[in-house]
Amino acid sequence: MARPAKWTVEIALDESGDTTRAQVRLAAAGGTTYHGIGLVHSGPRGVHLPAIAAELAMARAFSDLTEELLEAVASDIEADARGPLAVLQGRA
């Protein structure tokens, strides 16, 4: 396997005032890192359920992380398509 097989995930959760913030960091052994952030604000009536806000903030952070990772994959595929094989096949 050319890529590192071990990836590390770190999650930080913070509640400040009416905002719950989750940060997710995904790190590969080779030093590549990806980040996701999720925010949740309390409702318009002031109803704030901390456990649910934390879950939602984490879900949003993982969703953000997923988007960043998919963008990196697309970029890697595009770069690979312009490599030596692409030149030989007339796709450069």
C-alpha positions, 0 to 999 in steps of 0.5 A: 500500500503506497498510502499510510494505512493508519489515520488518526481522528481528533475531535474537540467539542466546545460550548460557549454561550449559545453556540456549540462548536465541534472540530474534527481533525483527520491526520495521516501518518505521512503528515497530511491533515484534513479539518472539519468544523460544525456549529450549532446555535441555540433555537429562537426560543432559547431552547438549547439541549446540549447533548443534541447540539453536541451531536449535531455539531459533530455531524456537521463537522464530519460532513465538512471534513467529508467535503474537504476529503472529497475535494482532495480526492478529486484533485488527486485524480485530476493530477493523476490524469495529467501524469505520464500515462495521460500524456501517452494517451493524448489527455494532457 
